[in-house]
Amino acid sequence: MSVSALVTVAACICLSLAAPTGQDCTGTISSMDDVDDAVKCTTVNINSFTVPAGETFNLDLADSTTVNMQGDVTFGNKTWDGPLFQISGKSVTFNGNSHTFDGNGPFYWDGQGGNGGVTKPAPMMKIKISGTFTNVKVLNSPARVYSVSNPAALVMSKLTVDDSLGDQPNSKSDGKAAGHNTDGFDVSTTDLIIEDSTVMNQDDCLAINKGSNIVFQRNTCSGGHGISIGSISSDAMVSGITIQGNTITNNDQALRIKTKASATDALVTNVTYSGNTGTGLRQFGVLVDQSYPDTLGTPGTGVIVSDINVVGSETSLSVNSDAMRVAVNCGAGSCTGTWDWSALNVTGGSAGPITNFNGIKNFSQ
């Protein structure tokens, strides 16, 4: 066979192995029976319908697909692991058009979240796309809301998580808030922007577990545990994080870095906070703690924390009278370098301890 013939055969084989491209058509989803055909198209419209209990609404999309929500989606009730919704694809444009994914949280809520009680679908929303995901409301998630692991750059914007109903106790929660472990965004990824969104919940507004080049900006967090890096486990690295222009109201703390006491070979570095505002903070303004899951317990030394700066526009935090303004609990030698906190202003409460670290500059409490 000639060289040119071999090249032609090789090209044909490569083409046959390539991922299929979407068809230039519009697919409409009005029930789960429509999904397989709809995702063959590069425009997908979602009408109002109910996902049967125990099923994942899974959109495995062709590249460059546009998805338009044209109605609200509700999920049936069942004690199972989930997720309730999953989306994957590259260069996807997802337009929620202010429509709602309703997780029917009160069916599951028992004040225990993922720590016991009934099994709860978690996460509710698994996001595995690049592109944009915007203008979506999530109502009453069973537990954790968004798990984000985008394959390339992703912007998530104008999203609402409303788990505020979970602030109230119910017949199963023994007087505690019925909602629990309702993290807004759990992030283990790179090249992600989350902006102009609102989270009302009972746990972290944002939790960055590993990853780099992540921006969290102009968001509002209410009722939960604030904006967190961690908890950091062994072999995890977090770097290149910008947290700016956010409003944190009635949370346990505004800004937190938490690393597991038992973690080893891990790193948190190059984190910048700027222009954040916090009020009604119940426990801390800023907390850096290397003793997780304990708070201000015996810190571990297996996570290096460096280059943590509060600069640029003022970050202004107001803590409650029985809260601590700032607490830093480092393992011996595991917080390193010089941290510039010149733009941090914390009022109210009392000064917290700073343990095993003297590298914070341009700030005093």
Secondary structure as the mmCIF struct_conf table of DSSP 4:
data_model
#
loop_
_struct_conf.conf_type_id
_struct_conf.id
_struct_conf.beg_label_comp_id
_struct_conf.beg_label_asym_id
_struct_conf.beg_label_seq_id
_struct_conf.end_label_comp_id
_struct_conf.end_label_asym_id
_struct_conf.end_label_seq_id
HELX_RH_AL_P HELX_RH_AL_P1 VAL A 3 LEU A 17
BEND BEND1 ALA A 18 ALA A 18
HELX_LH_PP_P HELX_LH_PP_P1 ALA A 19 GLY A 22
STRN STRN1 GLN A 23 ILE A 29
BEND BEND2 SER A 30 SER A 31
HELX_RH_3T_P HELX_RH_3T_P1 MET A 32 ASP A 34
HELX_RH_AL_P HELX_RH_AL_P2 VAL A 35 ALA A 38
TURN_TY1_P TURN_TY1_P1 VAL A 39 LYS A 40
STRN STRN2 CYS A 41 ILE A 46
BEND BEND3 SER A 48 SER A 48
STRN STRN3 PHE A 49 VAL A 51
HELX_LH_PP_P HELX_LH_PP_P2 PRO A 52 PRO A 52
TURN_TY1_P TURN_TY1_P2 ALA A 53 GLY A 54
STRN STRN4 PHE A 57 ASP A 60
HELX_LH_PP_P HELX_LH_PP_P3 LEU A 61 ALA A 62
TURN_TY1_P TURN_TY1_P3 ASP A 63 SER A 64
STRN STRN5 THR A 66 MET A 69
BEND BEND4 GLY A 71 GLY A 71
STRN STRN6 VAL A 73 PHE A 75
BEND BEND5 TRP A 80 TRP A 80
BEND BEND6 LEU A 84 LEU A 84
STRN STRN7 PHE A 85 ASP A 102
HELX_RH_3T_P HELX_RH_3T_P2 GLY A 105 PHE A 107
TURN_TY1_P TURN_TY1_P4 TYR A 108 TYR A 108
BEND BEND7 ASP A 110 GLY A 111
HELX_RH_3T_P HELX_RH_3T_P3 GLY A 113 ASN A 115
BEND BEND8 GLY A 116 VAL A 118
BEND BEND9 ALA A 122 ALA A 122
BEND BEND10 MET A 124 MET A 124
STRN STRN8 MET A 125 LEU A 139
BEND BEND11 ASN A 140 ASN A 140
BEND BEND12 PRO A 142 ALA A 143
STRN STRN9 TYR A 146 VAL A 148
BEND BEND13 PRO A 151 ALA A 152
STRN STRN10 LEU A 154 SER A 157
BEND BEND14 LYS A 158 LYS A 158
STRN STRN11 THR A 160 ASP A 162
HELX_RH_3T_P HELX_RH_3T_P4 SER A 164 ASP A 167
BEND BEND15 GLN A 168 GLN A 168
TURN_TY1_P TURN_TY1_P5 SER A 171 GLY A 175
BEND BEND16 LYS A 176 LYS A 176
BEND BEND17 ALA A 178 ALA A 178
BEND BEND18 ASN A 181 ASN A 181
BEND BEND19 GLY A 184 GLY A 184
STRN STRN12 PHE A 185 GLU A 195
BEND BEND20 ASP A 196 ASP A 196
STRN STRN13 THR A 198 MET A 200
BEND BEND21 GLN A 202 ASP A 203
BEND BEND22 CYS A 205 CYS A 205
STRN STRN14 LEU A 206 GLN A 217
BEND BEND23 ARG A 218 ARG A 218
STRN STRN15 THR A 220 SER A 222
BEND BEND24 GLY A 223 GLY A 224
STRN STRN16 ILE A 227 ILE A 232
TURN_TY1_P TURN_TY1_P6 SER A 234 ASP A 235
STRN STRN17 MET A 237 GLN A 244
BEND BEND25 GLY A 245 GLY A 245
STRN STRN18 THR A 247 THR A 249
BEND BEND26 ASN A 250 ASN A 250
BEND BEND27 ASP A 252 ASP A 252
BEND BEND28 ALA A 254 ALA A 254
STRN STRN19 LEU A 255 LYS A 260
TURN_TY1_P TURN_TY1_P7 ALA A 261 SER A 262
BEND BEND29 ASP A 265 ASP A 265
STRN STRN20 ALA A 266 SER A 274
BEND BEND30 GLY A 275 GLY A 275
STRN STRN21 THR A 277 LEU A 281
BEND BEND31 ARG A 282 GLN A 283
STRN STRN22 PHE A 284 TYR A 292
TURN_TY1_P TURN_TY1_P8 PRO A 293 PRO A 293
BEND BEND32 ASP A 294 THR A 298
HELX_LH_PP_P HELX_LH_PP_P4 PRO A 299 GLY A 300
BEND BEND33 THR A 301 GLY A 302
STRN STRN23 VAL A 303 VAL A 310
BEND BEND34 GLY A 312 SER A 313
STRN STRN24 THR A 315 VAL A 319
TURN_TY1_P TURN_TY1_P9 SER A 321 ASP A 322
BEND BEND35 ALA A 323 ALA A 323
STRN STRN25 MET A 324 ASN A 329
TURN_TY1_P TURN_TY1_P10 ALA A 332 SER A 334
STRN STRN26 CYS A 335 THR A 336
BEND BEND36 GLY A 337 GLY A 337
STRN STRN27 TRP A 339 ASP A 340
TURN_TY1_P TURN_TY1_P11 SER A 342 ALA A 343
STRN STRN28 LEU A 344 THR A 347
BEND BEND37 GLY A 348 GLY A 349
STRN STRN29 SER A 350 SER A 350
HELX_LH_PP_P HELX_LH_PP_P5 ALA A 351 PRO A 353
STRN STRN30 ILE A 354 THR A 355
BEND BEND38 ASN A 356 ASN A 356
STRN STRN31 ILE A 360 LYS A 361
BEND BEND39 ASN A 362 ASN A 362
#
